Amino acid sequence: MDPTIGRIAVNIGMLLVVLSAISLVLVDTSSFEFLLAVVSLVISVGFLVAVSYDIRREAKMATG
């Protein structure tokens, strides 16, 4: 992955995590929107973990 694309992907992932966390705080816990906020937070964190794993794997391959 190009370093520029990796940086953009991390920025997008962080933006999604922050926005999901904000929406999680603002909605009522008994509503359906709360479930959607939790699902979006889980998906955002999963995306961020996947991007971070890919960046670290490629950095390790480049050095060794």
KATAVEN-V684216 format. One line per field, one symbol per residue. burial: b if it has 16 or more other ideal C-beta (glycine too) atoms within 10 Angstrom, else e. A space follows every 50 residues. Layout:
# KATAVEN-V684216
burial->???
This chain:
# KATAVEN-V684216
burial->eeeeebeebeeebeebbeebeebbeebeeeeeeeeebeebbeebeebbee beeebeeeeeeeee
